[in-house]
Structure formats: structure tokens, C-alpha cells
Amino acid sequence: MRGRVDQQAGMFYYFRPEERVPSDHPLRAIKARADAALKAIGADLDALYASTGRPSIAPERLLKGQLLIALYSVRSDRAFCEQLDYNLLYRWFLDMGLDEAGLDQSNFSRLRERLVPRMWRTASSTPCWRRPSVRVCCRPSTSRWTAR
């Protein structure tokens, strides 16, 4: 007997995105290191935002989004935001719920406007290998930078 396709098999599913990402997926290690590095620069990120007013999108989420764009060679912020609507792996990496609204490409532009001038000032005043955010992820060796 021929099987049938049910167009609306189910409306509600209850699972965590964490359960759908394989335990040996390479992005798990990258996520752990990215979270540690972002935690190390949390105070610097706090200084960029006012303590009152409407809450913005967490800069950690946008920076991790930029990391995904680089890792997966997504051609633009706009294409990434489109893929974020249906890519469970991206949502897991950004700690987003399945029912949470996606991001808008303009969020990435505003983040760059806010962060780039500050990053240049910091980069010119402190050698990169002495910054705590870099020391969390890498350590100098005699021949090259190696991951911990």
C-alpha cells in the first residue's frame, strides 16, 4: 500500500535545539570558546551601552552571528538573517529559541558602527596578546599561535 504525505503532521514540537546538534559537532568547541571570550570582554561591552532605555539585542549574539557568517562563508548579513529563520544549528549557536524572532541585517550594521571605533582605540593602546579576551582563547608558542 502506498504511503501518504501529511502536509501538517504536527503543529507543536517540544525539544531543545541542544538535543538536535550532534555531540561531536565541531561547532560545539567553537561555541564554548566564543562564549568564554565574550564573557571575558563583557565589561567592555557593557561600557558601550546606556544603563537605561529600551534593551537592545545582545552584542554577544551579534558577534557570534558574525563568527557564523565567517565560518560558513555566508555572502551577506541579509542572507544570514534569512538563513537564521530556518537553520536550527545557527539558532542553537546564538542561544536563540525556536519561537524567537530572527535578527535584522541592520542590527549588524549598527553593531559595527558602535564597535569598530572602540576596537581601534583599544587595539592601538594594548598589544593583542596581552588582552584578556585573546588570552582566553589562545596562547603564544615559539612557532605560532595555538589553541588551548
C-alpha positions as CSV (number, residue, x, y, z in Angstrom):
1,M,0.0,0.0,0.0
2,R,1.3,3.4,-0.9
3,G,2.1,5.8,1.9
4,R,0.6,9.3,2.2
5,V,2.3,12.6,3.0
6,D,0.5,14.5,5.7
7,Q,1.1,18.2,4.9
8,Q,0.5,19.3,8.5
9,A,1.9,16.4,10.5
10,G,2.1,18.3,13.8
11,M,1.8,21.8,15.0
12,F,3.8,21.8,18.2
13,Y,7.0,20.1,19.0
14,Y,8.8,20.3,22.3
15,F,12.5,19.8,22.1
16,R,15.6,21.9,22.8
17,P,17.9,22.8,19.9
18,E,20.8,21.5,22.1
19,E,19.4,18.0,21.6
20,R,19.5,18.2,17.8
21,V,23.1,19.2,17.5
22,P,25.4,16.1,17.4
23,S,27.7,15.8,20.5
24,D,30.8,15.6,18.2
25,H,29.9,18.6,16.0
26,P,32.9,20.9,15.6
27,L,30.8,23.9,16.3
28,R,30.4,22.8,19.9
29,A,34.0,23.5,20.7
30,I,33.9,26.8,18.8
31,K,30.8,27.9,20.7
32,A,32.5,27.1,24.1
33,R,35.5,29.2,23.2
34,A,33.4,32.0,21.8
35,D,31.3,32.1,24.9
36,A,34.4,32.2,27.1
37,A,36.0,35.0,25.0
38,L,32.7,37.1,25.1
39,K,32.4,36.6,28.8
40,A,36.0,38.0,29.2
41,I,35.1,41.2,27.3
42,G,31.6,41.5,29.0
43,A,32.7,44.6,30.9
44,D,33.9,46.3,27.8
45,L,30.6,45.6,26.0
46,D,28.7,46.9,29.0
47,A,30.5,50.2,28.7
48,L,29.2,50.7,25.2
49,Y,25.6,50.7,26.3
50,A,23.5,53.0,28.4
51,S,22.1,51.6,31.7
52,T,18.6,53.0,31.0
53,G,16.3,52.8,28.0
54,R,15.0,50.1,25.7
55,P,17.1,46.9,25.8
56,S,19.0,46.2,22.6
57,I,19.9,42.9,21.0
58,A,22.8,41.4,23.0
59,P,26.1,42.3,21.3
60,E,27.3,38.8,22.1
61,R,24.6,37.4,19.9
62,L,25.6,39.7,17.0
63,L,29.3,39.0,17.4
64,K,28.6,35.2,17.4
65,G,26.5,35.8,14.3
66,Q,29.4,37.5,12.6
67,L,31.5,34.4,13.5
68,L,29.0,32.1,11.9
69,I,29.0,34.3,8.8
70,A,32.7,33.9,8.6
71,L,32.8,30.2,9.3
72,Y,30.1,29.3,6.9
73,S,31.0,31.8,4.2
74,V,27.6,33.4,4.2
75,R,27.7,36.1,1.5
76,S,25.9,38.9,3.4
77,D,24.3,39.9,6.7
78,R,21.0,39.8,4.9
79,A,21.5,36.2,3.7
80,F,22.5,35.2,7.2
81,C,19.4,36.7,8.7
82,E,17.3,34.8,6.1
83,Q,19.0,31.5,6.9
84,L,18.6,32.1,10.6
85,D,14.8,31.7,10.2
86,Y,15.2,28.1,9.3
87,N,18.7,26.9,10.3
88,L,18.5,25.2,13.7
89,L,22.2,25.0,14.1
90,Y,22.6,28.8,13.8
91,R,19.8,29.3,16.3
92,W,21.5,26.9,18.7
93,F,24.9,28.6,18.3
94,L,23.3,32.0,19.0
95,D,21.3,30.7,22.0
96,M,18.0,31.6,20.3
97,G,14.7,29.9,20.9
98,L,12.8,28.4,18.1
99,D,9.9,30.8,18.6
100,E,12.1,33.8,18.9
101,A,12.1,36.4,16.2
102,G,15.1,36.4,13.9
103,L,17.6,39.2,13.5
104,D,17.6,42.1,11.0
105,Q,20.6,42.8,8.9
106,S,20.6,46.4,10.1
107,N,21.5,45.2,13.6
108,F,24.9,44.0,12.3
109,S,25.5,47.4,10.7
110,R,24.7,49.3,13.9
111,L,27.0,46.9,15.9
112,R,29.8,47.7,13.5
113,E,29.3,51.4,13.8
114,R,29.4,51.1,17.6
115,L,32.2,48.6,18.0
116,V,34.8,49.4,15.3
117,P,35.9,52.8,16.5
118,R,36.2,51.5,20.1
119,M,38.1,48.4,18.9
120,W,40.6,50.6,17.0
121,R,41.2,52.7,20.1
122,T,41.8,49.6,22.2
123,A,43.9,47.9,19.6
124,S,46.2,50.8,19.3
125,S,46.8,51.1,23.1
126,T,47.3,47.4,24.0
127,P,49.2,44.7,22.2
128,C,46.7,42.0,21.2
129,W,48.4,39.1,23.0
130,R,48.1,41.0,26.3
131,R,44.4,41.5,26.1
132,P,42.4,39.1,28.4
133,S,39.9,38.3,25.6
134,V,42.8,36.9,23.5
135,R,44.4,35.0,26.3
136,V,41.2,33.1,27.0
137,C,41.3,31.5,23.5
138,C,45.0,31.4,22.5
139,R,48.4,31.3,24.0
140,P,51.7,32.2,22.3
141,S,54.1,29.4,21.5
142,T,57.5,29.6,19.9
143,S,56.3,28.9,16.4
144,R,52.7,30.1,16.1
145,W,49.5,30.9,18.0
146,T,48.0,27.6,19.1
147,A,44.5,27.0,20.6
148,R,44.3,25.8,24.2
